[in-house]
Amino acid sequence: MRKVWTTGMLAAVVLLTTVSTAFAQEAGEGARGVIALAAGLGIGIAAVGAALGQGRAVAAAMESIGRNPNSADRIQTPMIIGIAFIEALAIYALVIAFTLSGKV
């Protein structure tokens, strides 16, 4: 896990270095490239986060239903509502990505 965090931090440092260089330029090709990069990274990170959140929510619900099958009806509805909220956050990120890509 430490190797993953180290690689992620290294990627973030490289990305931030690139972004600061691009913002030092005039509002031309460099800024448009950074906006496109931000749109792609934003939706990618949101999709991964939503997938991990939904996976954990469903896994926990299935485990608790497996332990107590009589509580399935009381667990399923809040799980579906929670998944809808998680998916709404991913859709908000998609809207923001489309807004950013319209500025490219």
N, C-alpha and C positions, 0 to 999 in steps of 0.2 A: 504494500500500500504506500509505503514511503517513496518508492520509485515512481509511482504514478503521480504523487503530489509534486515530486521534484521535476518531473517532466512537464507537468502542467504549469508550474511556476516559471520554468524556463521558457515555455511557449508564451506565457503572459508577458514576460519581460521583453522578448523579441517583438511581440505584437505592439506593446506600448512604445518601444523604441521606433518602430516603423510608423506608428500613428503620429508621434510627436514630430517626426521628420516630415510627414505628409502635411501636417498643419502649419509647418513653417513655410510651405510654399504658398503661392497665391491660390485663390479659389478657382482652380482649374481642374486638370486631370487628376492631380493627387488627391484632392478633397473628394472628388467623385468616387475614386477608387476606395477610399476609406469608408465612405457611406455604403457602398456596395458590400464591402467586407463586413461592416457592422450589421447590415441586414441579414446576410447569410449566417454569420456567427450567432446573432440573436435568435433566429428561428431554430438553429441547430441546438443551441444550449437549452432553449425552452422545450424542444421536442424530447431531448434526453431527460430533462428534469421531470416532465410530465409522465414519460414512460416509466421512470424509476418510481415516482410517486404512486402511479396507478398499480404498478406491480406489487409494491409493498402493501397497499391498501387491500387489494384482492387476496394476496397471500395471507394477510392477517385475518380477513373475513373468512376465508376458506378453512383456515386452521381452527378458528373459533366455532364454525359450523360443524367441523369434524369432531370437535370435542363435545359439543352439545347440539345435536341435530334438531332438537325441539325449538331452538332459538333462531332458526334460519330466517323466519319471516321478520323478526325484529332486527336482524343484522343486515339483511339484504337491502332494505330501503335506504338506511343511512349510508351504506357503502356506495350505492348508485348515485346518491346525491353528492357525496364526496368526490366521486370520480367525475361527475359533471362539473364541479367547481375546478378540479384540476385541469380538465380539458378546456374550460373557459379561459384559464390563464394561458394555455398554449395558443388558443385562438387570439387572445389579445396580443401576444407576441407576433403572431402571423400578421395581424393588422398593422402593427408597428413596422414590421419588415416590409410590407407592401407600401406603407407611407414613405419609408426611407428609400425604397427602390424607385419610387416616383420622382425623387429628387436627383436621381443619377442622370 
